[in-house]
């Protein structure tokens, strides 16, 4: 009798936990999701995705799908004036690559050092000449490297509907491209995880002395597709062809954030491990009860 009861209890518990696995949802902004994303990023940081890019071929211009694209550029003291001009050339080349317009791709630029300045918003310019003129007027801010603050500012002030971002119902892909040559002087892991959880795909471009670990913590996964490195600002504009290929090949189907998928997978694996431990304990208890029953029967 007792043995039958225990096996019934085990069966019900397995059904209940399986149902939890099938229905559990992690929502954007949920602290559990942010923590799980950080775990997922840490697990992927062991991979060797980084490579030095020096593309020489020129790809043909294409018609990219609509994006809400925000460039986050480092203009700290370590970036010399001539090098910063190279960054601006890279931005202008990217604008030439994209299909810019109010119903196409919208572009904003966030400039940062010790402070953060939004140079122009997603709603500011809808044609290439005006956008490139605005880029040409950007000046370096100098001083420190507050990358985490820049990402937070982009999320809270640049990727908002008030600033020109399209509503979530429009299913427009949101992309941030971070360009930096140094080590952040603030924390980037949690703020980057929160940005990714909100639906922003992050690309991290490191130049020269850039901290590789920080680039990995900021970028979306898979890291091999979202982390780039160039040795000098003199070749950064050559990354345009790589981004052109990436943005032109974006599928029209909206894909769930990979970090969210991996976070859910991590949760499922932990729950499955708990089920296995519970099963082992119940089987052990059942065996002990059976032995007791045999001893009582012989007595």
N, C-alpha and C positions, 0 to 999 in steps of 0.2 A: 504493500500500500504506500509506504513512505517513498520507496524507490520510484513508483509511477508518478507520484506527486512531484518529485524533484526533476524528473525528465520533462514533465509538462511545464514546470517553471522555466527550465532551460530553453525549451522551444519557444515559449512566449517572449522571453527576454531577447532571444535572437531576432524574432520578428519585429519587436519594438525598435531595437537598435538599427536594424536594416532599414526600417521606415524612416528613422532619423537621418540616416545617411542619404536616403533618396530625396528628402524634402528640405534639408538644412540649407539656408541661403545666407550669404554674406553680403551685406549692403555697403555701398560706397560710403566711406567715412566711418564705418564701424571700427572701433579700436581693435577688435579681434582680427579684422581684415588687414589693418595696417600692420599689426604685429606679425600676422602670418605672412604678409608680403615681405617684411623685413627678413623673416626666416627663409622665404623662398629665394630672395636676392642673395642672402649669405650663402645658401647652399650652392647657388650658381656661380658665386664669385671664385670658386675653386677651379672653374674651367679656364682654359687659356684662349679667350676670344680675341684678344687685342692683336692688331697687326698694323704695320706702317703702310699707309695707302699712298700710292704715287701713280694714279691713273693717267695714261698718256693719250688715250683715244678720246675723241669728241663724239658724244652721242647726239643723235638728231633730236630736235626739240619735240616735245610731245604735249598732249593736252591732259594735264593731271586732273584727277577727280577733285571736287571742291574740298578745301581744307580750311580750318581756322588755325593758322600757323603763327607761333610767337617765337622770335629769336631772342635768346637771353645771352648777351655778350659781355665778356669780362674786359673792362678797360682800366684795370688796376695799374699801379705804378710799374709793375714788371713788363707791361705791354708798351713798348716804345712807340712814339708817334708814327713812324714809318710802318711798323707792324700793325697798328690799329687801322691804318689806311688799307692794308691788305684785307683785314676783316671786312671793311666796308665794301671792298671790291667783291668779296665772296658773297655778301648779302645782295649786292646789285646783280651779280650773275644768277643768284638763286631766283630773284624776282623775274629776270628775263626768262628763266626756265618755266616758271609757273604760269598757269592760266588765271590771271588776276582779274577780279571783278566783284561786285556786290553779290552776285549769284554764283560766283566761282570761288577762287581761293582768296581769303582775306589774310593780311599780314600785319603783325605788330612787332615792335622792337623794344625790348627791355634792356637798358644799359646799367651796369652795376660795377661798383668798387666797394668802398666802405659804406656808401649809400646806394640807393636804387633810384633810377629815373626811367619812367616810361617815355620813350622818345616819340612814339605815335601808337595809336590804338588800332584795333581791327576795323573800326568804323571810320578811320581818318582818311584813307586813300583807297580808291577803287580803280586806279589806272597806273600803269608802270612809270610813266614820266614823273608824276607827282611823288610816287613812292620812292623812286631812285633819287629825286632831288632832296627829299626828307632824309634819306640815308646819308647823302653827301654832307649834310649839315651836322651830323652827330659828332660830338666832341668827347674825348676821354675824360673820365671823372677822377682818375688817379687814386692814390692811397690804397686801402686794403682790399680784401677779397671775400665779400659776404655773399657767397653763392646760395646758401640756404635761404637768406632773406630775399634774394632775387627770385628764387623759385616760388616762395610764398607770395611775394608781391604779384608775380605773373598769374598765379592761380586766383588770388583774391581780387585783382584789379584789371588784369588784361583778358582773362578768359571768362568774363562775365557778359551777360546779354546787354547790360548797360554800356559796355565798352565795344560792343559790336559782334560778340560771339553768337552764333546761331543757337536757337533753343535745342535742347536734347532731342525733342521730337523730330527734328529735321535730320538727325543721324549724320551730322557732319563730323568727320574725323578731326579731333583736336591734337595738334602736334606741337611740341616744344623742342627747339634745337639749341642746346647750350654749348657755347664756345668759350673755353678757358685755358690758361697756360699755367695755372698755379694750384696751390693747395687751399681749399676753403678754410676760412678762419672761423666758421660756425658749423653747426651740425647740418648735414644734408640728407641723412638716411630717412628719418621720419617724415620730413616735409616732402621728400621725393616720393615716398610710398603713398602719402596722402594724395599727392597730385596724380599718381598713376591710378589710385583707387577711384578718383573722380572721373576717370576716363581719358586722361591726357597721356599720349604716347610720347616718351622722352628719348631723344637722341643726345648723346654726350660726345663732344668733339674736344680732344685734348691736344694741346700744342706744346712742343718742347718740354718744359719742366712740369707739365700737368701731372697731378697725382692720380695714378691709375686706379687705386682703390676707390677714390671718391667718384671717379667716372663710372665705375661699376655700380656703386651704390645709387647713383642718380638715374641711370638708364633703365629703360624697359627691357624685358627679356623677350626673345633670346638675346643675350649680350653681344654675341657675334654679329648681330644685325643692327645694334643700336649704339655701340661704342667704337669710335674711330680715333686714330692718332696720326698726327703728322709731325715731322721733326722740326719744321720751321713755319712761320707765317708766310714765307715766300711761296709755299706750295699749297696753302689752304684753299685757294680758289679752285684747285684741281679736284677738290671733293665735290664740286658742283655736279660733275657727271655721275658720281656715285649716288648722290641724293636724287638727281633727276631720274635715274633708273629705279630707285626705291619708290619714289612718289608716283611715278608713271605706272608702276606695276601694282599699286594698291588696288585691291579688289573692291568692287562696289558693295559686297556683302559686309555688313558691320560685324567684326569678330570681337568676341569678348576679350577684355584685357587679359593677356597671358598670365600676368601676376595673380589676377583673381582666380583664374583656373588652377594655377599651381597652389595658391593658398587653400583653395577648397580641397585639392588633392591631398595636401599635407594634413588637413583636418580629417579627411576620410581615412587616411592611413593610420593616424593616431587612434581613431575610433575603432577601426578594425583590430588594431593591436589590443585595445581594451576588451573587445569581444572575445578574442582568443584567450586572453588571460582569465576572463570570467568563465569561459567554457572549461578551461583546464581545471580551475578551482572547483567547479560544480561536478566535473567528472571525478575528481579526487574525493570530494565529499560523498558522492554516490558510492564509490568503491569502499570507502570506510564503513558506510551504513550497511552495505551488502556483507562485509566481513563480520560486523556486529550481529546481523541477523543469523548468519551461519553459526556463530558462537552460541547465540541464544538457543538456536534449534538443537545443537548438539547437547547443550545443558539440559 
